[in-house]
Amino acid sequence: MSYPSLIAETVTFTGHNGDRGEAYYARPTRAEKFPGIVVVHHLPGWDEWIIEVARKFAHHGFAATCPHLYFRNGPGSPDDVGARVRASGGVPDDQVVGDVAGGMAFLRAQPNANGKVGIIGFCSGGRHAYLCACRIDHVDAVVDCWGGNVIVDDKSQLNVKRPVAPIDLTENLRAPLLGLFGNDDQNPAPEQVNRTEAVLRRLGKDYEFHRYPDAGHAFFNTKRTAFRAEQAADGWAKIFAFLRKHLAA
Amino acid sequence: MCSYIIEKTAVSGSAKGPNGWMRIDTANVYFDHPYHAPLDHALAIDFVCEADGAKERVAVELSAESARALVKNILAALASGEAAHVR
């Protein structure tokens, strides 16, 4: 028995406005074509957990890239850069959309690409994944893991960086969507997940939502007290089944 | 939940960071998922110098209970210290 050989490294990608930044790129080494997945990191930043996720995708037969969405925000460790971005109110949605589109283009340009590329995001990355699937062409599948603020009830929360609630762009969603949520999460709260689902249903979108009891925000994150082993194992199985179905060549 | 909610406080003083003592002019205070503390949520304080571009920070992550105890003791230290030292 043997495990697949992988390679994982930091590469340069071209993002929004043609800006060049770093991305983590993990893929199997065997000479085959693989589906691509752009991994969108969470609010705290481009950290060790999210690059482990990229390697997990490579282990399961995907070419995965995780762009560093905060590469423009100065030096330091991932938590220092994340804190700086938090203090400045986050990164603009337009910039994230451009960077994710750049990550997708990077994957499609690789000789190992099977031509299909999806997006997966966690936490604020889940919101970004939803947003990007509404704004970028040729997204073949999208996974939203507990993305908060897809619905924005307090309109004073909209600002120049995040001017539009992603829910208001749902009509433009053309990719099949998988959503995973913990029922103990407060952002998104179960009631907000229900309202998001109602919009998707009303607009006839291709989606599936899974809600997990006894799980809150970030229940996949092995580095947090929020980690829930059983729910995370089931969630990962659903992610791989969904992506294998929609990203097959 | 993760959010961008921050109580940004102008401060005047110094903090000892990874490269020694530094001037600080801002304390960013927020209650959210911590990076290091084994808590679901923590009261985080980042002491930075925004005038220098917040290049480095001194960071703490506290449980809500210990943050409240700290607030109480900060006020107590000020009360007793000013009584003893300030004429």
Interface residues (C-beta under 8 A of the other chain):
Chain A: H42 L43 P44 D47 G74 P75 G76 D79 D80 G82 A83 R84 R86 A87 G89 G90 C123 S124 G148 D185 Q186 N187 G216 H217 A218 R224 T225 A226
Chain B: M1 C2 S3 Y4 I6 K8 T26 N28 Y30 H33 Y35 H36 P38 L39 D40 D46 V48 G53 A54 K55 E56 R57 A59
